[in-house]
């Protein structure tokens, strides 16, 4: 999303990394880090990170910038909280991000788990009745692999809890890809 939002700015390069920021700063010959602050809670965390980075590399400086009041409350958490309820987020995201990014979709994935007869089916049916756009699926099941996994799980033939967990995880991954994501 950051790349999409800054692609028109020639003097900005977005770099993903999986290492310490101080190590990346050495590779890039950079001694200044710019961080954003929205609230006091951000400041406490960022201050600790700034001190930690400085302890690892003395010449590294951290500069904190705050957004205008208009955007001070905007965060990915806020956007993700609004999307499932079909709320407007256009004013919170860069237009390029809004147009090009699949992750900005109005989808909520709800998972009901529990023992038999605890009311899962009743709750699912209530939601489906009120929201016709809801996709109702069941797992294990719903795919060829899921049907086989369900048979194995219900047969009590698995003795290892780890094997049972892995079977559930495999079914969930395939179920999501074949059933949920496809719709």
Secondary structure, 3 states (H helix, E strand, C coil): CHHHHHCCCCCCCCCCCCCCHHHHHHHCCCCEEEEEECCHHHHHHHHHHHHHHHHHCCCCEEEEEECCHHHCCCCHHHHHHHHCCCCCCHHHCCHHHHHHCCCCCCCCCCCCCCCCCCCHHHHHHHHHHHCCCCCCCCCCCCCHHHHHHHHHHHCCCCCCHHHHHHHHHHHHHHHHHHHHCCC
